[in-house]
Amino acid sequence: MRLRVEGIADVLAMFSRAKKVERKVDALRRDFAFGVEGRMKRAAPWKTGYLRSAVFASVQGDEAVWTDPAHYARYVDLGTGRRGGASYERFLPYEVPVAFATYWAGMAAVPFMRKPVAEGLDELERRIDEIARDI
């Protein structure tokens, strides 16, 4: 018995293109995560240098994750008191739930984490469009 599959070359070419796209997407994910990490470090306010040096990125599956183990990083990024409430801007497609004490003037936000992610999303979208055009 013989079996002839027509178009196998086309199927193999599709798989080859899929592997190339997968490699490009993996590289894009890493570039995005570590590029935003660099932006965060440059945007972080500097007093002792700990806040800036502690920011780090990782890629976990399909997610880019940024962390800053400084216990005060969230307060610097979002602000505190009435000033924090006023600085609760929507930089990302989701909101970060943080309570603000309205009875205290507080500290204005220095969005060193949210803003670089929002800026990086524009670059990410442009590069995704480039990859999609190549498919």
Residue pairs with C-beta under 8 A, 6 or more apart in sequence:
17 135
21 131
21 134
21 135
24 131
24 134
25 131
28 124
28 127
28 128
28 131
29 59
29 62
29 64
30 59
31 127
32 64
32 120
32 123
32 124
33 57
33 58
33 59
33 64
33 65
33 66
34 57
35 120
35 123
36 57
36 64
36 66
36 116
36 117
36 120
37 55
37 56
37 57
37 66
39 116
39 119
39 120
40 55
40 66
40 68
40 112
40 113
40 116
41 52
41 53
41 55
43 110
43 111
43 112
43 115
43 116
44 51
44 52
44 55
44 76
44 110
44 112
45 51
45 52
45 76
45 110
45 112
46 52
50 70
51 68
51 70
51 72
51 73
51 76
51 112
54 68
54 69
54 70
54 73
55 66
55 67
55 68
55 73
55 113
56 66
56 67
56 68
57 64
57 65
57 66
58 64
58 65
58 67
59 65
66 113
66 117
68 113
73 113
74 96
74 98
75 84
75 107
76 107
76 109
76 110
76 112
77 109
77 110
77 111
77 112
77 113
77 114
78 84
78 87
78 88
78 96
78 98
78 109
78 111
78 114
79 85
79 86
79 87
79 88
79 100
79 106
79 107
79 108
79 109
79 110
80 100
80 101
80 104
80 106
80 107
81 100
81 101
81 102
81 103
81 104
81 105
81 106
81 107
82 100
82 101
82 102
82 104
82 105
82 106
83 105
83 106
83 107
83 108
83 109
84 98
84 100
84 106
84 107
84 108
84 109
85 100
85 102
87 108
87 109
87 111
88 95
88 98
88 100
88 109
89 109
89 111
89 114
91 111
91 114
91 115
91 117
91 118
92 114
92 117
92 118
96 114
100 106
